[in-house]
């Protein structure tokens, strides 16, 4: 069976299995009613209309019209019309998808019908952060005053587009959560491709037309919009019949001969299904009177108000601001046609990650003390694929780098010799960072995100662990996604010299909770991976090897003489009082931490310490306190959680980022600062787990390594 999450074996959303549910419904002769995305107000996600006449009813297609069908004839761009929901971005993407049958059947599996084997259940597939997800829905659709409330088809008895919209609403959380968006989101979720923007003014009209034509030929999805100058302008109609701030699908290009002039045309579609362009080459324009019937037949010119229209490329460049493209693979992103079949194939490496406050959410370069704590991903480039004649400026996901976030970085100037040395073959890399699950229910809240790429010097390439604060304070990035942006994804295609690199994914401000998906395309032969290394433990050498101080030895002996029981041992309360009589007040330990320390010793299950064990623990705590002092800047008995890895290193323990993140979740989540007792608990727990791993005799468990062992048991 194919890998889970692949197109052939998609993840079943909410564990709903289409085939099992279908057979159950057929066997019981009961139409499917979805309890996960129920026919209620919560699924609508919009305010209730106070007018009783406008109450929403949930009806199945054949309750709306007796001759209802899933598809009438073939699926096309004019099947989709926008209802009473501001989701033109999604429907424009769906209009684009209908132009590419091989891509379309990935989203809308064939063989679905409102007649044959009908059970009121349908399935659709969407790409979600590296995985294909299959979403099951029933066919109860929201209706107001006898009409579909949301998406509908111009062919009134056709319902496939309304059902796709319902499935996507279920995936996101509600219909209401689909309001307002960028068309690139829909494009990526329908194809798994990479979406990016192309400013219309960036290319001359004829060159732009060729780029759009080539992209369509390579099965890229394309749309466009007119930038609204203000919120008030969104939805306003221009004198040419175009809507500002509204997503249009680009569905085709062609050319016609008007007398001796060759005219380059684009075909656009308004997802509303009405309100059309009325300028040159629009449906009813007299320009068509000078075009012969054969050309009009080839273009399938239809002079009806269906939202679809033709426009000349010069007028398009004058009226529109941005073209959104979504390419299924990086080769399609060149925007130019190519017959080169010898181009090396691409290798995709993807990584799931999280930004955890006080742990791995270090913020931008403006926060140098925590930036280095952001997730870091390794990339080794060795296979060169282009030389200096094959590329120009590196491409970006948006215009310019914006505000410089690398102020204060001390770097040596680039010498003339180094600049001359840049003229050699390089490696093509495309990186995209997507933040996950920010469009939920009735809220859409995107963080400001970006990524930076750093070249790792030779002397650090074999060093385990992440790059530290010193490195980032003295090195500039060699590439970055641009300014931090509050959108779902940022990307950049760059050309880098063969070497080792690290990609750092970050939010603009530190301590912002979030999940992300990073994907990196490189030419075959290059290596990418997470900065992972086996956790190591030298605690016994660094901390426990130091001798007991004479005064501590005297104190322990006296304490035992006065407090110990008949077995010459002390319990947790007595040990706590002993320890806190030595440690400074801000560093005193609570009873629970002392219990944890005792059970880390070999006490024979009695939970009581002998003299030697108490001496050893007291010495260790003194040494841990000395370590902690280095990071307790205000002598408050706490330290910044971002310093946890450094403090552990000073205590002889090195952990990779994934283990560190779990440590923080286990011992400090929700706190602004890490107290000394939390640090002690963290170290004590690690020592127990390291010791258990050393004594483990199961070869299968040992082969998985210490990191897997820690990740499994730290959460227990």
CORFENNOR-V430136 format. One record per backbone hydrogen bond with DSSP energy under -1.0 kcal/mol. CO is the residue of the C=O (numbers start at 1). NH is the residue of the N-H. E is the energy in kcal/mol with one decimal. If there is no record, write none. Layout:
BEGIN
CO;NH;E
CO;NH;E
END
This chain:
BEGIN
3;6;-2.2
5;132;-3.1
9;5;-2.9
11;134;-3.1
12;15;-2.3
13;16;-1.7
17;21;-2.5
18;22;-2.9
19;23;-2.3
20;24;-1.9
21;25;-2.2
22;26;-2.6
23;27;-2.5
24;28;-2.0
25;29;-1.3
25;30;-1.4
38;40;-2.0
40;44;-1.2
41;45;-2.4
43;175;-2.4
44;176;-1.7
51;54;-2.0
52;55;-1.6
57;143;-3.3
59;141;-3.1
60;63;-2.4
61;65;-2.6
65;68;-1.3
69;159;-1.5
70;160;-1.6
76;79;-1.6
81;152;-2.2
83;85;-1.4
85;87;-2.4
86;180;-3.1
87;91;-1.9
88;92;-2.7
89;93;-1.4
90;94;-2.0
91;95;-2.2
92;96;-2.1
93;97;-1.9
94;98;-1.4
96;99;-1.4
97;100;-2.0
100;104;-2.5
101;105;-2.1
104;108;-2.9
107;125;-2.1
115;118;-1.3
119;32;-3.0
120;139;-1.0
122;137;-2.5
124;135;-3.3
126;133;-3.2
131;128;-3.9
132;11;-2.8
133;126;-2.4
134;13;-2.4
135;124;-2.0
137;122;-2.6
141;59;-2.5
142;149;-2.7
143;57;-2.8
144;147;-1.9
147;144;-2.9
149;84;-2.9
152;81;-2.5
154;156;-1.1
155;158;-2.4
157;69;-3.2
159;163;-1.7
160;164;-2.2
161;165;-2.1
162;166;-1.7
163;167;-2.3
164;168;-2.3
165;169;-2.3
166;170;-2.2
167;171;-2.0
168;172;-2.1
169;173;-2.8
175;178;-2.1
176;179;-1.5
182;185;-2.1
183;187;-2.5
184;188;-2.5
185;189;-2.1
186;190;-1.5
187;191;-1.0
188;192;-3.3
189;127;-2.9
194;327;-2.5
196;325;-2.9
198;323;-2.7
199;202;-2.2
200;203;-1.1
204;208;-2.7
205;209;-2.5
206;210;-1.9
207;211;-2.2
208;212;-2.6
209;213;-2.6
210;214;-2.5
211;215;-2.2
212;216;-2.4
213;217;-2.0
214;218;-1.2
215;220;-2.6
216;219;-1.7
221;326;-2.0
222;250;-2.4
223;324;-2.6
224;248;-2.8
225;321;-1.7
225;322;-1.7
226;245;-3.3
233;236;-2.4
236;244;-2.5
238;241;-1.9
240;278;-2.9
242;238;-3.4
244;235;-2.7
248;224;-2.4
249;269;-1.9
252;267;-3.1
254;265;-3.3
256;263;-3.0
258;261;-2.5
261;258;-3.0
263;256;-2.1
264;313;-2.4
265;254;-1.8
266;311;-1.9
267;251;-2.5
267;252;-1.1
268;309;-2.4
269;249;-2.3
270;273;-2.2
271;82;-1.7
279;282;-1.9
282;285;-1.7
285;288;-1.3
286;289;-1.6
287;290;-1.5
288;291;-1.6
292;296;-1.8
293;297;-2.5
294;298;-2.0
295;299;-1.9
296;301;-2.2
302;304;-1.8
304;306;-1.8
307;270;-2.9
309;268;-2.9
311;266;-2.7
312;316;-2.3
313;317;-2.4
314;318;-1.4
315;319;-2.1
316;320;-2.8
321;200;-2.5
322;225;-1.7
323;198;-2.8
324;223;-2.3
325;196;-2.7
326;221;-2.1
327;194;-2.9
329;332;-1.5
330;333;-1.7
331;334;-1.1
345;524;-2.4
347;522;-2.4
349;520;-2.9
351;518;-3.0
353;516;-2.9
355;514;-1.7
356;359;-2.1
356;360;-1.8
356;361;-1.3
361;511;-3.2
364;367;-2.1
367;370;-1.8
367;371;-2.2
370;373;-2.0
371;374;-1.9
375;505;-1.6
376;531;-1.2
377;503;-3.1
378;529;-2.9
379;501;-3.2
380;527;-2.8
386;426;-3.3
387;390;-2.2
395;493;-1.0
406;409;-1.5
415;419;-2.1
416;420;-2.2
417;421;-1.8
419;422;-1.0
420;423;-1.4
422;424;-2.3
426;385;-2.3
426;386;-1.9
427;496;-2.6
429;494;-3.0
430;521;-3.2
431;492;-2.1
432;519;-2.5
433;490;-2.1
434;517;-3.1
438;445;-2.4
440;443;-2.9
443;440;-1.9
448;508;-2.1
449;485;-1.8
450;506;-2.5
451;481;-2.3
452;504;-3.0
453;478;-2.7
453;479;-1.3
454;502;-2.3
457;460;-1.9
460;463;-1.1
468;472;-1.7
469;473;-1.8
471;474;-1.2
473;410;-1.8
479;453;-3.2
485;449;-2.1
485;487;-1.4
488;435;-2.8
490;433;-3.0
491;397;-1.4
492;431;-2.6
493;395;-1.3
494;429;-2.8
496;427;-3.5
499;381;-3.0
500;456;-2.9
501;379;-2.5
502;454;-2.8
503;377;-2.2
504;452;-2.1
506;450;-2.0
508;364;-2.1
514;355;-3.6
515;436;-2.6
516;353;-2.6
517;434;-2.9
518;351;-2.8
519;432;-2.4
520;349;-2.3
521;430;-2.5
522;347;-4.1
523;526;-1.7
527;380;-3.5
529;378;-2.3
530;532;-2.1
536;654;-2.1
538;542;-2.8
539;543;-3.0
539;544;-1.6
549;553;-2.5
550;554;-2.4
551;555;-2.2
552;556;-2.7
553;557;-2.2
554;558;-2.5
555;559;-2.7
556;560;-2.8
557;561;-2.3
558;562;-1.8
559;563;-3.2
560;564;-1.5
565;568;-2.0
569;565;-2.2
570;609;-2.2
571;575;-2.5
572;576;-2.4
573;577;-2.1
574;578;-1.9
575;579;-2.8
576;580;-2.7
579;582;-1.7
579;583;-2.4
584;587;-1.9
585;588;-1.4
590;594;-1.6
591;595;-2.4
592;596;-2.1
593;597;-2.2
594;598;-2.2
595;599;-2.4
598;601;-1.8
601;603;-1.5
603;606;-1.2
609;570;-1.8
610;614;-2.2
611;615;-2.5
612;616;-2.3
613;617;-2.5
614;618;-2.5
615;619;-2.1
616;620;-2.2
617;621;-2.6
618;622;-2.1
619;623;-2.2
620;624;-2.6
621;625;-2.4
622;626;-1.8
623;627;-1.9
624;628;-2.8
625;629;-2.2
628;631;-1.7
631;633;-1.2
632;635;-1.0
637;676;-1.6
639;674;-2.9
640;643;-2.3
641;644;-1.9
643;647;-2.6
644;648;-2.6
645;649;-2.4
646;650;-2.3
647;651;-1.0
648;653;-3.0
649;652;-1.8
652;538;-3.5
654;536;-1.9
656;660;-2.5
657;661;-2.4
658;662;-1.8
659;663;-2.6
660;664;-2.4
661;665;-2.1
662;666;-2.2
663;667;-2.5
664;668;-2.6
664;669;-1.2
668;671;-2.2
674;639;-1.8
675;679;-1.8
676;680;-2.5
677;681;-2.4
678;682;-2.2
679;683;-2.4
680;684;-2.9
681;685;-2.6
682;686;-2.0
683;687;-2.4
684;688;-2.0
685;689;-2.1
686;690;-2.9
687;691;-2.3
688;692;-2.4
689;693;-2.2
690;694;-2.0
691;695;-1.7
698;702;-2.2
699;703;-2.3
702;705;-1.2
705;709;-1.6
706;710;-2.7
707;711;-2.6
708;712;-1.8
709;713;-2.1
710;714;-2.6
713;716;-1.1
END
